[in-house]
Amino acid sequence: MYARSLFQAAQGRGKLEVVHQELGDFAAAIGSVPELRNLLENPELEPRAKAAVLEEILGGADELIHNFVLLVAEKGRAAEIEEIYRELDVLVAAEQRRLNVELTTAYELSDEEADSIVKKIEAASGRSVEATRAVDPKLIGGIVLQVGTMRVDASVRGRLDRLRQELRHGGDHRSPVDPLHAPDRDNGSEPSAGPSSGLPASGSSS
């Protein structure tokens, strides 16, 4: 709700890029300054006290960001500013037809390798791509793409996990048994036709 309200206000005033940048900078500051995070997350500190501290920090901010952050603080939602920024970033990305992609590989990609992957994603999606990189040696090889809530796992570990699942489930499948051709429990032979079997004898008429 807060993110969309800010998005619409910034869009209406032609300040979307400025607001997006400044709220992003402020969210980054919260993440990198433990004292600021602790202050905003402190449940014993009154919302107005938090707003007073933020007032000093936001001295040079755009008026829209200044008023928005103070409002959020006074509503007791100051600890949610980072989440609000993430929601705003999704809205801005959709508006700009931009994809935020996280590339996770087993080893550090060179700039050339990363650029090549980004260009392929842009060509396939028809949108500009802003990529971040991460390294996870457990992937063994390949790549994992995270685009919003969508995850594309093309890693070696992912393929091995899928193969393991297929083998596990495949061992549980058994061929259906035809009751007319089930082996005899005593000698493993098929049931013989005749009165005792309940089946008509060969050549008998009904």
TORKOL-4160 file (C-alpha; in steps of 0.2 Angstrom, whole numbers, padded with zeros to 4 digits, m for minus):
206
<pt num="1" X="0000" Y="0000" Z="0000"/>
<pt num="2" X="0014" Y="0012" Z="0005"/>
<pt num="3" X="0025" Y="0008" Z="m0010"/>
<pt num="4" X="0011" Y="0010" Z="m0022"/>
<pt num="5" X="0005" Y="0027" Z="m0015"/>
<pt num="6" X="0023" Y="0033" Z="m0016"/>
<pt num="7" X="0024" Y="0027" Z="m0034"/>
<pt num="8" X="0008" Y="0035" Z="m0039"/>
<pt num="9" X="0013" Y="0052" Z="m0031"/>
<pt num="10" X="0031" Y="0052" Z="m0038"/>
<pt num="11" X="0024" Y="0047" Z="m0056"/>
<pt num="12" X="0011" Y="0061" Z="m0055"/>
<pt num="13" X="0024" Y="0074" Z="m0051"/>
<pt num="14" X="0037" Y="0068" Z="m0063"/>
<pt num="15" X="0049" Y="0063" Z="m0049"/>
<pt num="16" X="0049" Y="0044" Z="m0051"/>
<pt num="17" X="0067" Y="0042" Z="m0055"/>
<pt num="18" X="0073" Y="0054" Z="m0041"/>
<pt num="19" X="0061" Y="0046" Z="m0028"/>
<pt num="20" X="0067" Y="0028" Z="m0033"/>
<pt num="21" X="0085" Y="0033" Z="m0031"/>
<pt num="22" X="0083" Y="0042" Z="m0014"/>
<pt num="23" X="0073" Y="0029" Z="m0006"/>
<pt num="24" X="0085" Y="0016" Z="m0012"/>
<pt num="25" X="0099" Y="0026" Z="m0005"/>
<pt num="26" X="0090" Y="0027" Z="0012"/>
<pt num="27" X="0086" Y="0009" Z="0012"/>
<pt num="28" X="0104" Y="0005" Z="0009"/>
<pt num="29" X="0109" Y="0016" Z="0023"/>
<pt num="30" X="0098" Y="0006" Z="0035"/>
<pt num="31" X="0106" Y="m0010" Z="0029"/>
<pt num="32" X="0123" Y="m0004" Z="0031"/>
<pt num="33" X="0122" Y="0006" Z="0048"/>
<pt num="34" X="0117" Y="m0006" Z="0062"/>
<pt num="35" X="0113" Y="0008" Z="0074"/>
<pt num="36" X="0100" Y="0016" Z="0062"/>
<pt num="37" X="0092" Y="m0001" Z="0059"/>
<pt num="38" X="0092" Y="m0004" Z="0078"/>
<pt num="39" X="0083" Y="0012" Z="0081"/>
<pt num="40" X="0070" Y="0010" Z="0068"/>
<pt num="41" X="0066" Y="m0008" Z="0074"/>
<pt num="42" X="0066" Y="m0004" Z="0093"/>
<pt num="43" X="0048" Y="m0007" Z="0098"/>
<pt num="44" X="0051" Y="0003" Z="0114"/>
<pt num="45" X="0055" Y="0019" Z="0105"/>
<pt num="46" X="0040" Y="0030" Z="0101"/>
<pt num="47" X="0036" Y="0033" Z="0083"/>
<pt num="48" X="0038" Y="0052" Z="0085"/>
<pt num="49" X="0055" Y="0050" Z="0092"/>
<pt num="50" X="0060" Y="0039" Z="0077"/>
<pt num="51" X="0053" Y="0053" Z="0066"/>
<pt num="52" X="0063" Y="0066" Z="0075"/>
<pt num="53" X="0079" Y="0056" Z="0071"/>
<pt num="54" X="0074" Y="0054" Z="0053"/>
<pt num="55" X="0070" Y="0072" Z="0051"/>
<pt num="56" X="0089" Y="0076" Z="0054"/>
<pt num="57" X="0094" Y="0062" Z="0042"/>
<pt num="58" X="0083" Y="0068" Z="0028"/>
<pt num="59" X="0088" Y="0086" Z="0028"/>
<pt num="60" X="0093" Y="0086" Z="0010"/>
<pt num="61" X="0081" Y="0074" Z="0003"/>
<pt num="62" X="0067" Y="0077" Z="m0010"/>
<pt num="63" X="0052" Y="0084" Z="m0002"/>
<pt num="64" X="0041" Y="0069" Z="m0007"/>
<pt num="65" X="0054" Y="0057" Z="0001"/>
<pt num="66" X="0056" Y="0068" Z="0016"/>
<pt num="67" X="0037" Y="0068" Z="0020"/>
<pt num="68" X="0034" Y="0050" Z="0015"/>
<pt num="69" X="0048" Y="0043" Z="0027"/>
<pt num="70" X="0042" Y="0054" Z="0041"/>
<pt num="71" X="0024" Y="0048" Z="0038"/>
<pt num="72" X="0029" Y="0030" Z="0038"/>
<pt num="73" X="0039" Y="0033" Z="0054"/>
<pt num="74" X="0024" Y="0041" Z="0063"/>
<pt num="75" X="0013" Y="0027" Z="0058"/>
<pt num="76" X="0025" Y="0015" Z="0067"/>
<pt num="77" X="0031" Y="0007" Z="0050"/>
<pt num="78" X="0049" Y="0014" Z="0050"/>
<pt num="79" X="0056" Y="m0004" Z="0052"/>
<pt num="80" X="0047" Y="m0008" Z="0035"/>
<pt num="81" X="0056" Y="0005" Z="0024"/>
<pt num="82" X="0068" Y="m0008" Z="0016"/>
<pt num="83" X="0053" Y="m0019" Z="0012"/>
<pt num="84" X="0043" Y="m0004" Z="0005"/>
<pt num="85" X="0058" Y="0001" Z="m0006"/>
<pt num="86" X="0059" Y="m0017" Z="m0013"/>
<pt num="87" X="0040" Y="m0016" Z="m0017"/>
<pt num="88" X="0043" Y="0001" Z="m0025"/>
<pt num="89" X="0058" Y="m0006" Z="m0035"/>
<pt num="90" X="0046" Y="m0019" Z="m0043"/>
<pt num="91" X="0034" Y="m0006" Z="m0048"/>
<pt num="92" X="0047" Y="0005" Z="m0056"/>
<pt num="93" X="0055" Y="m0010" Z="m0065"/>
<pt num="94" X="0038" Y="m0014" Z="m0072"/>
<pt num="95" X="0035" Y="0004" Z="m0077"/>
<pt num="96" X="0053" Y="0005" Z="m0086"/>
<pt num="97" X="0051" Y="m0013" Z="m0093"/>
<pt num="98" X="0066" Y="m0017" Z="m0083"/>
<pt num="99" X="0070" Y="m0035" Z="m0077"/>
<pt num="100" X="0080" Y="m0036" Z="m0060"/>
<pt num="101" X="0090" Y="m0053" Z="m0062"/>
<pt num="102" X="0101" Y="m0061" Z="m0050"/>
<pt num="103" X="0114" Y="m0072" Z="m0058"/>
<pt num="104" X="0121" Y="m0086" Z="m0046"/>
<pt num="105" X="0136" Y="m0096" Z="m0053"/>
<pt num="106" X="0148" Y="m0109" Z="m0045"/>
<pt num="107" X="0162" Y="m0097" Z="m0049"/>
<pt num="108" X="0165" Y="m0078" Z="m0051"/>
<pt num="109" X="0159" Y="m0073" Z="m0069"/>
<pt num="110" X="0170" Y="m0061" Z="m0079"/>
<pt num="111" X="0162" Y="m0045" Z="m0085"/>
<pt num="112" X="0162" Y="m0052" Z="m0103"/>
<pt num="113" X="0153" Y="m0068" Z="m0097"/>
<pt num="114" X="0140" Y="m0058" Z="m0087"/>
<pt num="115" X="0137" Y="m0046" Z="m0101"/>
<pt num="116" X="0134" Y="m0061" Z="m0113"/>
<pt num="117" X="0121" Y="m0068" Z="m0102"/>
<pt num="118" X="0112" Y="m0052" Z="m0099"/>
<pt num="119" X="0111" Y="m0048" Z="m0118"/>
<pt num="120" X="0104" Y="m0066" Z="m0121"/>
<pt num="121" X="0090" Y="m0062" Z="m0107"/>
<pt num="122" X="0087" Y="m0045" Z="m0115"/>
<pt num="123" X="0085" Y="m0052" Z="m0132"/>
<pt num="124" X="0073" Y="m0066" Z="m0126"/>
<pt num="125" X="0063" Y="m0055" Z="m0115"/>
<pt num="126" X="0063" Y="m0039" Z="m0125"/>
<pt num="127" X="0066" Y="m0029" Z="m0109"/>
<pt num="128" X="0082" Y="m0021" Z="m0102"/>
<pt num="129" X="0090" Y="m0031" Z="m0088"/>
<pt num="130" X="0099" Y="m0025" Z="m0072"/>
<pt num="131" X="0109" Y="m0040" Z="m0065"/>
<pt num="132" X="0117" Y="m0043" Z="m0049"/>
<pt num="133" X="0129" Y="m0057" Z="m0047"/>
<pt num="134" X="0132" Y="m0070" Z="m0033"/>
<pt num="135" X="0143" Y="m0085" Z="m0031"/>
<pt num="136" X="0138" Y="m0102" Z="m0024"/>
<pt num="137" X="0152" Y="m0116" Z="m0026"/>
<pt num="138" X="0139" Y="m0129" Z="m0021"/>
<pt num="139" X="0131" Y="m0127" Z="m0038"/>
<pt num="140" X="0146" Y="m0136" Z="m0046"/>
<pt num="141" X="0143" Y="m0128" Z="m0063"/>
<pt num="142" X="0130" Y="m0120" Z="m0073"/>
<pt num="143" X="0119" Y="m0105" Z="m0068"/>
<pt num="144" X="0104" Y="m0101" Z="m0057"/>
<pt num="145" X="0093" Y="m0086" Z="m0063"/>
<pt num="146" X="0082" Y="m0077" Z="m0051"/>
<pt num="147" X="0069" Y="m0065" Z="m0059"/>
<pt num="148" X="0057" Y="m0059" Z="m0045"/>
<pt num="149" X="0048" Y="m0074" Z="m0039"/>
<pt num="150" X="0053" Y="m0085" Z="m0054"/>
<pt num="151" X="0068" Y="m0096" Z="m0052"/>
<pt num="152" X="0077" Y="m0105" Z="m0067"/>
<pt num="153" X="0089" Y="m0118" Z="m0061"/>
<pt num="154" X="0101" Y="m0123" Z="m0074"/>
<pt num="155" X="0115" Y="m0128" Z="m0062"/>
<pt num="156" X="0123" Y="m0145" Z="m0062"/>
<pt num="157" X="0117" Y="m0147" Z="m0044"/>
<pt num="158" X="0100" Y="m0143" Z="m0049"/>
<pt num="159" X="0100" Y="m0157" Z="m0063"/>
<pt num="160" X="0107" Y="m0169" Z="m0051"/>
<pt num="161" X="0094" Y="m0165" Z="m0038"/>
<pt num="162" X="0080" Y="m0168" Z="m0052"/>
<pt num="163" X="0088" Y="m0184" Z="m0057"/>
<pt num="164" X="0088" Y="m0190" Z="m0039"/>
<pt num="165" X="0070" Y="m0186" Z="m0038"/>
<pt num="166" X="0066" Y="m0195" Z="m0054"/>
<pt num="167" X="0075" Y="m0211" Z="m0048"/>
<pt num="168" X="0067" Y="m0210" Z="m0031"/>
<pt num="169" X="0049" Y="m0209" Z="m0038"/>
<pt num="170" X="0053" Y="m0221" Z="m0053"/>
<pt num="171" X="0057" Y="m0234" Z="m0040"/>
<pt num="172" X="0040" Y="m0233" Z="m0033"/>
<pt num="173" X="0030" Y="m0236" Z="m0049"/>
<pt num="174" X="0024" Y="m0254" Z="m0052"/>
<pt num="175" X="0016" Y="m0261" Z="m0067"/>
<pt num="176" X="m0003" Y="m0263" Z="m0064"/>
<pt num="177" X="m0008" Y="m0282" Z="m0062"/>
<pt num="178" X="m0021" Y="m0289" Z="m0073"/>
<pt num="179" X="m0032" Y="m0300" Z="m0061"/>
<pt num="180" X="m0035" Y="m0312" Z="m0075"/>
<pt num="181" X="m0016" Y="m0315" Z="m0078"/>
<pt num="182" X="m0010" Y="m0314" Z="m0060"/>
<pt num="183" X="0002" Y="m0328" Z="m0055"/>
<pt num="184" X="m0005" Y="m0341" Z="m0044"/>
<pt num="185" X="0000" Y="m0338" Z="m0026"/>
<pt num="186" X="0005" Y="m0356" Z="m0024"/>
<pt num="187" X="0016" Y="m0361" Z="m0039"/>
<pt num="188" X="0017" Y="m0345" Z="m0048"/>
<pt num="189" X="0008" Y="m0352" Z="m0063"/>
<pt num="190" X="m0007" Y="m0343" Z="m0071"/>
<pt num="191" X="m0024" Y="m0349" Z="m0065"/>
<pt num="192" X="m0031" Y="m0363" Z="m0074"/>
<pt num="193" X="m0048" Y="m0363" Z="m0082"/>
<pt num="194" X="m0061" Y="m0374" Z="m0075"/>
<pt num="195" X="m0074" Y="m0375" Z="m0062"/>
<pt num="196" X="m0063" Y="m0372" Z="m0047"/>
<pt num="197" X="m0056" Y="m0357" Z="m0055"/>
<pt num="198" X="m0072" Y="m0348" Z="m0059"/>
<pt num="199" X="m0067" Y="m0346" Z="m0077"/>
<pt num="200" X="m0075" Y="m0355" Z="m0092"/>
<pt num="201" X="m0065" Y="m0370" Z="m0098"/>
<pt num="202" X="m0058" Y="m0369" Z="m0116"/>
<pt num="203" X="m0072" Y="m0373" Z="m0128"/>
<pt num="204" X="m0086" Y="m0373" Z="m0116"/>
<pt num="205" X="m0102" Y="m0363" Z="m0120"/>
<pt num="206" X="m0110" Y="m0351" Z="m0109"/>
